[in-house]
């Protein structure tokens, strides 16, 4: 078992989700059940899956949940690019959040490689 609160990637994921929640109220109201919801759910999923995986009994299970968190990270990145292209947020804001997410993705990838080194798709 791993203490998720001590993981820097979990801490960064929590900062990221707070930033996403701060951004999305400015999205159009007709996106509430569309892009707003999708981006929020993907951002929340990063920290949730990291914590859930940390509570599992094996490194293999931990790595599997980190993989799910990684997928949610990339989903968040694409949603932010879509939001910027639709002009729901400015380029500076989108770029800063994408950079945060890319750092989280690198950290997750490193952890997955450490706990499940035989994952072919990360090579």
Helices and strands as residue ranges (DSSP letters): G 4-6, H 8-24, G 29-31, H 35-54, H 59-85, H 91-115, G 120-122
